[in-house]
Amino acid sequence: MPTRVRRHFTEHDPTFWVALSPALIVAALLFVRSPASNYIFDEQEALLANPYVNGVDLGWRDVLRRDFWGLPPTRSIGSYRPLPNLIWRALWNVSKLPWLHHWVNVALHAVNAALLAGFVLGVTRRRDMAWLAGGVFLCSAVLTEAITGVVGIADVLGGLGVILALRALRLPLWGMPFAVCGAMLVGLFSKESVIVGVPLVFAAAVTLSPALHPERPLTALRAPLALLATVSALVAYTYTRRHFFPVELPASMTEPLPDGTPWPRRAMQAFLVWFAQPRLPADPMNNPLAAADTPYRIAGALRVYASGLLQVVLPWRLSGDYSFPQEPAPTRLLFPGSVLGGLLLALPPVAALACWFRALRTWSRDRAKSSLWALVALGLLWVPVAYFPHSNIPVILPTVRAERFWYLPVLGCSFVLAVLMAKWLQSGRLRRAAWITVSFLFAFQMLRARTHALDYSDDLTFWRATHYAVPNSAKAYLNYSVMVGAHKSDLPTRLVLNGRAIELAPKWPMAHVYYGDTLCRMKRPHDAFPHYERGFALAPNDSNLIALALQCLWDQKAVGEHQDELLAMAEEHPGTWLAYLATEIVHRGEEHGGVEKKYRPRGYDEGPKQ
């Protein structure tokens, strides 16, 4: 068997169908999670509570009128991704198990790796480099979140669209633009950040046309046509979304810029107004950079970028959450992380330009070597450009850091690493050391991918692993405490873990309310009330938190003893949800059995609220 496996890789070029079978096997071994797994983290909202996926009063055609979470434009939190919703809804009629839905990600990732290997083969005509590029991408541990978590389908489908666009560059000139446009539409309707495909596919056409079409490169014609195709896809996507999913732009985007604003800033503003991206939530708990001044936000974003790029190469620590204060806003502009991140963002494009010039100089005398330089040039440019929309530099995102953001950038890393590994493995005296090192790197990536995929066994396991991986994340501790209470009914342990979340984030209203909720469930509603008060004061308009606390007080028959305090808080916060719900439960609690049912938060493992 080992001989047959070795011969498969040494005697066959990794064309798509040849590479797909081993890619599917490896992807399954590395990323498949337990069939008994339940809904983890965002999967609760993306699948279980998604009214489009569940088909609650919505037809199939409504997919263009709903966002990623099944919400209408007036309630959207910024993610417009129709293709994932279509796939989820189709599978929902087959099975409601998240395990089946995540298999789509695993299979698509294998498809992407096989397509990538075939693309690199077309560029380099080198079997070893093509297999290595596909293998590096396939086994990259930092991509586990995107592949093993159901919500990562947006990233995997987006990657499929971009890779198909790259593959389309190999087609004859008459058909290439149409295929590129179609591929980009697949990517854009899967995830907004595929917008990076516009410059990257153009760059690929510029740098790789001589390698892909050595007899008739026609770069001056192919590159503009590729750019026209990607721009056409972007325009079609944008006007489709604006027509079916109209959103109100924030005032900061519609107000005229001050006189003297530099033209790049004006151009960016004009593009954002035209693009009409749905409003993204800004929560300092999930993204501490959202509350930072622009220079400090950029410094923090550069630190996160440097950490993420290191994580791609050496994925020593992998986590499903990096929220406050694990990745806090910096207090200084210049520090090792920001400087390194700035260098890693600015220098690769410069190096890419140098590599491209080298490719042009060597083309006439050594086409094989020229192709390698061109591929390295594209890879060096690819990584920072592909990551930039997720960097929190041009736009403040809901999340400070997520490993799934690296799905597209790792494509570029695969180009560079495949060339470096292949050249090193061919070296003379160091060949044995090269084989040992490359084998170790692959083994390490695969081991970390498999162990991280095991974190997705169930929600309790996920949050337990997360709070160990990121011990400074208040959100990790709070969610782990909730899972301990829900699955083990271990309220004392839940209280301790919840207390750690308060220590890490003393101004986080959810931590205080949930601490009070734990005490209330322990039949200690009077001890819980001061923590409820603190949480209410910090978030008087968070209806879910307030309803959760008031309902527990009602169930423990403690509302009557605290009605004066509740009414006093209502007077202190007029016009808020606190004022309304506190007054209602005092005066009409008997009528509704506590909080009116339509205002109670959705229960764990419940479908969408009606």
Secondary structure, DSSP 8 states (H G I E B T S, - for coil): -HHHHHHHHHHS---HHHHHHHHHHHHHHHH---TT----TTHIIIIIT-TTTTTSS--GGGGGGS-TTS--GGG--S---HHHHHHHHHHHTT---HHHHHHHHHHHHHHHHHHHHHHHHHHH--HHHHHHHHHHHHH-GGGHHHHHSGGGHHHHHHHHHHHHHHHHTTS-TTTHHHHHHHHHHHHHTT-GGGGGHHHHHHHHHHHHHHHHSSS---HHHHHHHHHHHHHHHHHHHHHHHHHHS-----HHHHS---TT--HHHHHHHHHHHHHT-------TTT-GGGGS-HHHHHHHHHHHHHHHHHHHH------S---TTSS---S-S-SHHHHHHHHHHHHHHHHHHHHHHHHHHHTTT-HHHHHHHHHHHHHHHHHHHHHGGGTTSSS--S-S--GGGGHHHHHHHHHHHHHHHHHHHT-STTHHHHHHHHHHHHHHHHHHHHHHHHGGGSHHHHHHHHHHH-TT-HHHHHHHHHHHHHHH--HHHHHHHHHHHHHH-TT-HHHHHHHHHHHHHTT-HHHHHHHHHHHHHH-TT-HHHHHHHHHHHHHTT-TGGGHHHHHHHHHHSTTSHHHHHHHHHHHHHHHHTSS-GGGS---TT-----
